[in-house]
Amino acid sequence: MADSWVNSAKRVGSDLHLDLTGPGSRRAVLIRALREAVRDGRLAPGTRLPPYRSLAADLGLARNTVADAYAELVAEGWLIARQGSGTRVAPRAEPVRSPRAPKKAPTHPAPPAHDLRQGQPDAASFPRSAWLAAARRALNAAPNEAFGPADSRGRTELRRALAEYLTRARGVRTTPDRIVVCSGFAHALRLLFGGRVLRGPLAVESYGLAFHRSLLEAASVRTVPLSLDESGARTGELRSLKGVRAVLLTPAHQFPTGGPLHPERRVAAVDWARTCGGVILEDDYDGEFRYDREPVGAIQGLDPERVVYLGSVSKSLSPALRLGWMVLPEHLVGPVLTAKGEREAWASVADQLTLAEFIASGHYDRHIRRMRQRYRARRDRLVATLAARAPHVALTGIAAGLHAVLHLPPGTERAAVEAAARRSIALDGLAGFRHPAATMPARDGLVVGYATPPDHGYGPAVEALCRILPPVPRES
C-alpha cells in the first residue's frame, strides 16, 4: 500500500497523512501507521478518530481491518473507545522524542510575580464579545473583492472610519485618501526611513524608546536629541540643528517622562517645519487617555502638509492586532505607497474590516471611555498609595496614559531596579530611555506601567513596588 491521506475534515476537522507502506498485513501496516501518528504528535491526545467505516472507505480497506486495528490499539492503550463519544487518542499517549532531540524542552523565563512594565494595556479588558460581533457584521457585509489581493493603502472602509474618528476625537484634518494603513508605529518608521521617503538626520526627544532609535540606526538614520523640561521638548533648538529636516515628537504625552508639549512649543515646531521645508512626525501613542481634562488635539491640525500623524490600536485595544495608520501630507502619499509595495503584506484585511465596523458602530468610543475610567482609577490608587507609603517619591507628568514616572532621589535608580528584580517585579528604570547623546542632566526614576496587572493583582503589585523604593534621604 502507498502513502494515503485520510480526508476526514467533515468528521474530525482535519486531514491525516498515514504511511501505509512496509511489510506485513494490511491490518499490521495500519496499526503501525496509526501508532506512529500518535508518537510524533500528528494525532494529539484527545483527538477523535473517524468512525472505522469512514476510515475504511477513505483508505480503501475492509471495515473489519480497520475495526480490528482500532481494537488492537485500544488494547495497547494508544486509543480509548467509549459509547457515544467514538474512538479517541488516549490522554496519556505522548509523542516519543527523536533520539537527536534534546532530553528536555527549552525552558522559558518564569513570568514576573508583578508586571509593571510600561506600554501594555490591560489584556483582560480586550472587548472580545463586541469585537467578535463587529467581525461577523463586517465579514457578512464585505464585498467579494475584499478577499482578493489587498490594496496597500488599506481598506477603504477603515480609512473612512479613521478619517471620521480622528477628525472628531483628535482634531486631525484629513480625508481617507491621505491615510495609509500599516501594522504599527515601528512599521511606519521602517516605511518612512527604510523606504527612503524621509532621510536623516532626525531630531528626537532626549528620552524615548531605545527600540525606535535602534530601528532608525538600522536604516542609517542619525538621531539628534532635543532637551526636555516640564513643558516638553525644547523645539526652539530645532533652528540650530544643521541638516535636520524632520523631528519626532510625542506632544500629547511625552514618552516616557509624561508632560504635554507647551502650546508655544507646538507653534515653534510648526513654524520651523514651514520655514525649512521640514516634517514633524507626531507619535500619538496614547493621546486618547487623558484623565484630568479633555485630551489635547493633535499638532497635525495646525498644518496637515507639514505633519505626519502616526497612531495605532496597540494601547487602546491590543498590540496583538498589529494595526496602525499614517495620516500623510499629500506629497508623501505616493512615496509611502511606493515604499510599501503594490499589495498589502502586513495588516490583515479581516482585522481592518472589523476595526472599521468597531469604530463606525460606536464600540471603539465606548471602549475608550470604559478604559479611561479603569486606568484613571489605577493611577489614582498609585498616587494615593505613594502619598501614604512613600511621600518622598514624586509622581511626575500629567494624569494620562498607561504609565507613570516615579521621580527618585539622585543616585538611587539602579538600586531600586535591582531590588525590583530580586522581588520579581518587572519595571523599567528611566535611564534606559535616555538618548546616549543627550546633554541635559540625567534624572533618576522608575517607569511604572499601571495598566498591565490584572485587577486582582494590581493592589499587591503596588504594595510590592512601595517595598523596593529608596528610603527618605537623610538630611546632611
N, C-alpha and C positions, 0 to 999 in steps of 0.2 A: 504493500500500500504506500502511496505517496503522501507528502505533507498535505494536510487539509485545514481549511478554515471552517470553524463552526459559526454559521451565520445565525446567531441567536439573539439578535437585537430586540425582537418583539417579546422575548421571554426573560432575558436577564440583563438587557440594556447594553450588551457589548458583543464584539466578535472575539473568538478564541482560536488561536493557532495551535494545532496539535501535530506533532511529528509522528506520523503513523508508519514510519519506516523501521526496518530492522527485522531480526529473526523472530520466530515464534508464531503462535496462532494469532488470529485477529483479536481475540479476547486478551491475550497476553500483551500484544502491542498497544491496545487501547489503555489497558491498566497502566502500563509503563508511561505512556504519554500523559495521562491524567496525573499520575503521581509526580512526574517531572514539572507539570504546570503548577502544582501546589508548591513543590520545593522551591522553584525560582520566583514565586510570588505573583505569577500571572493569574493564578486563582487564589485570591486573598482569603483569609479566614472569614467565614460567614457568607461567602459568595454562594448564591443559589445557582445550581446547575440546571441545564434544560431537562425536561422530562425525558426518560430514556427513549420513548418513542420518537420524540423530536430529534434527539441527538442521533439516533439510528438513521433517520431519514436524511439528516444533513451529511452524515458520513458515508451513507450507502452501505450500512451494516445491518445485520439481522437484529431485531429487537431483543432477542434473548442474549445476544452477545453483549449488548450494552447493559442490559439489566444485570447480567452476571458480573460484568466489570464493576458496576456500582456496588453490588452486594459484596464483592471481594474487598473493595476499598473501604466500605463501611466496617467490615470485619477487622480490617487492619488499623482502623482508627483515623484514616485520612478524611473520610466523609461521615456525615451523620444524616440519617433519614428519619423524618417524623411525619406522622399522618397530618395532612393539611398544610404542611409547610415545605414539602418537597425535599430534595436532596441538596445539602449544602456542604461546603468545606468546613471541616471540624475547627472549632475556635483555637484548639491547641496546635494545629498544624502550622508550622512556621517555615519560611524558606531556609534551606540549608546553605550556609555560606560557601562561596567558592574557596578552594584551597589557597588561592592567591590573595583573597580579600583579607583585610585586617581583622584580627580577632574581636576587636571592639569598634563599635561605630564611633566616628569622631565626636568628641564632646563639645557642647556649646556652652558659652558662658552662662552662668546662672543669672536670671533676671534680678535686678536690684530689689531690695526689700522696700525701698521707697523711691519712686521715679519722679524726680522733679526737673527733668530736662526740659529745656525751652523748645518752642516751635512745634509742639504736638498738641492737637486738640483732644478733647475727651472722646476716645474711640467708642466708648459705650453709648454715647449720645448720638451716634450716627442715625439719622431718621430712616430706619430700614423700611418700615411699612409705607411711609409716604414716598420714598424713593422707588420701591417696587411698584406701587400704584402708578407713579409717573412713567416708569419704564413700560408698563403694559399699555398705557394710553398712547405713549409716544410711538411704540413699535406698531401698534394697531393702525395708527394714523399715518405712518411714514409711507411715502411713495415707493414704488418698487425700485426706482433708481438709487434710493438711499443705500441699498445693499450691493451696489456695484462699486467700482473704483471711486475712492473718496477724493473730493476737491481739497487741495492743500490749504485753501482759505479757511476751511471748517464749514460745517453745515450751516446753511442759510438760516434755519430755524434757531440755532444757538446764537448766531451773530445778531439776529434781530432781537432776541430776548436780552442779550447782553447790552446792546445799544440802549434799549429802553431802561433796563435796570441801572446801568452805570450813570446814565444821564440823570435819573431820578434820585438815586441813593448816594452817588459820589460826586455829582457835579461835573461829570465828564461831558465834553462836547464831541459827539461823534455820530457817524452813520454806520450801518452794517458793513459797507464796503471798505471802511477804514480798520476793521477788526480782523486779525488773523489768529486762529486758534492754535495753541501749542500745548505741550504736555506739562508746562510749569515754568517757573521763573528761570531755572537753570537752563532749560531748553531754549528759552527766549534769548538768554545771553549767548548761548552757542550759535544760534542763528545770526544774531546781530554782529558778533565779533568773529566767530569762527567762519561765518559765511562772508566776511569782509563787507558787510553792509555799513558798518561803522569801523573806525580804526582808532587805535590808541595814540597817545596816552589817554587814560581815563581818570578823571578826578573821582575819588570816593571818600566817604566819611571815615574818620580816623578809627572808628570802631564799627565792625561789621563781621559778616561770616567769612572765616578763612577759606571755606569751601568755594565761595564765589571768587575770591582772589586767586585761588589755585586754578579754577576753571579759566579765568582770564589770562593767567600766566601761560597756560597750555596753548592758548590762542595767540601767544606772543604779544599780549597787551600789557603794557606797563601801567600800574596804578599809582596815583599820586594822592596822598591823604590830605583832606581838609580838616582843620581843627574843629572841635566841638565844644559847646558850653551848654548852659541850661536853655538857650534859645535855639539849639540845633546846630547844624553845620554853618560854619562861617563862610557863606557863599561869596562874600566880598573878596575873599582870597583868590577867586577864580580868575580875575583880571590879571593877576601877577603870574599865573602859571603858563609858561611858554609852551606852545604846541598843543595845549589841551583844548579839544573841541567837543568834549562830551563829559557829563558828570552824572554819577549815580547817587540818588538821594532817597531817603525814606522819610518824607516830610510829615506824614500824618502821625508817625510814632517812631522816632529814631530807633533803629535796631543796633545794639540792644539797650542803649542807655535810657531810652524811654521818653525823651522830650519831643514836643512838636517843633516844626520849623517856624520860626517867628515870621509874621506876615511880611515885614520889611525884607527879610532874607529870601522869602519866596519871590518877591518882586525883583530883588537884586539878581537872583539866578536867571529869571526870565529875561531881564534886560541884558545880562551878559550873553545869553544864547542868541538874542536878536542882533546884538552888536557884532559878534564874531561869527555868526552863522553856525552856532553850536547846537547841541541837542542835550536835553535833560531826560534821563531815564528815571522815571518815577516808580519806585517799588512800593506798591500799596498793599503790603503783605497782610495787614490786619486792620485796615482803615475803618472797617465797619464796627469794630469793637471799642467804642469809647463809652465810658460809664458815668462821667461826671457832667456831660453835656452832649449835644448833638455832634456827631462826627464831623471833623473838618473836611471840606471839599478838596478835591484833587487839584494839584498845581496845573494839571493838563487843561483845566477850564480857562486858565489865564491866556494860554497860547497853544492851541492844538497843533500848530505847524512846527512848534519847537520842543514838544514834549512827547516822548514815547511812554505811554501809560501801561504798566505791567501788573497783572493780577492773576490769581488762581483760586481754586477751592481748597488748597492744602490746609489752611487754617479754619476756614468757615465750615467745611464739610469733612474732608478726609484727604490726606496725601495719597491714599491708595487709588483715588480716581484718576490721577495724572491728567488733569485738565487745567489749562491756563489760557491766557489771552494777551495779545498785544493790541493796543489802540495806537495806530501809527499816523504820523503826518503823511499827507498824500504822497509826497515824493519818495517815501520809504516803502510804500506798499509793494511796488513792483520788485525792488531789490530783495525784500524779505521773502517774497514768494519764489523768486529765483533761487535763493539760498535753501529754501525748504524743499523745492522739487515740485514736480507736476502733480504727484499724488500724496495724500495724507499717509504718513508712515508711523505716526506716533500716537495720536489721540483716537480712541475707539469711537466710531460713528454711533454705535448704540449708546454709549455714555453721553455723547454730545446731544443726541436726540432727547435722552432722559433729562439731562440738565436743562435743556431748553424748556421742556414741559414743566419741570420742577420750578423754574423761575416764573414762567408765564402763569402757572396756576396759583401763585402766591405762597407756595410751600417754602420757598427759599427765604422770603421775608419773615415768615413765621418762625422758621428755624433760627434765623439770626437773632430775632427778638428773644427767643427762649434761651439761646446760648449766652446772650448778653447778660440776662438775669443770673444765669448759673455762674458765669465767670466773675461777674461783679461780686456775687456772694462769696466766692472763694477768695478773691482779692481782699475783700473786706475782712474776712476771717484771718488772713495772713497779717494784715495791718494790725488788727486788734490783738492778735497773739504776740506779735513783736513788741507792741506797746506795753504789754503786761510782762513779758518774759525777758525781753532784750531791748529796753528803751534806748540804749546807746547805739543801736544799729538802725540807720535811717533807710527807709524805702524811697528810692528816688524815681523820678519820672511821673508822668500823668497817669490817671486812672484809666487804663486802656490795655488792650491786647491780651495775650495769653501768658505773659511772663512779667516779672518784676526784678529790679536790680536792688540788691541789698548793699548799701554803702558800708564798708568795713573800715576800722581804724587802720592807718598806714602800716604796712608790713605784716598783715595778718591773713591775707587771702590764701596764700599757699598752705598754711597750717590748717585753715578751715576746709579747704578742698581735700587735703589728706585725711582729715578727721571724718569727713563725709564718706570717703572711700572705705575707711575702716568699718564704718557702720552701715555699709551697703546702701548709701544714699546717692543716687545719680543726679548730679547737677554740674554746672559749669562755673569756672572762675572767669571773672571779667577779662583777665589778662589774655586769654585765648582768643579774644575778639579784636584785640588791638593790632592795628596795622604796624608791620615791622619798621616802617619808615616814619611813623608818627612822631612829631616833635612836641606835642602838648604833654603836660605832666601825666604820668600814669595814675590810674585810680585802682584802689583795692575794692573788690566787690564780688558778689555771687549773683549769677543769673539764675533765677528760680522760676521754673515753669509750673504754674498752679493749675493748669488745665489737664495735665496728663493723668494724675492718680484717679482711680475710681472713687466714687462717693464715699464708700466705706473706709477707704484707705487714706483720704485726704487729711483728716484730723491727726492720725498717727504720724503721717509724713511731716506735717508742720511741727508737731512736738519733737520729732527726731531732728528736724532742722535746727530748732532752737538749742538743742543739746550740743551741737557742734560749732555754734557761733562763738567768736572770741569773747572773753570776759570784758567787763568795763575797764578801760585803760586806767592805769594808776596815775595820779597826779604827780608831776615832777616837783 
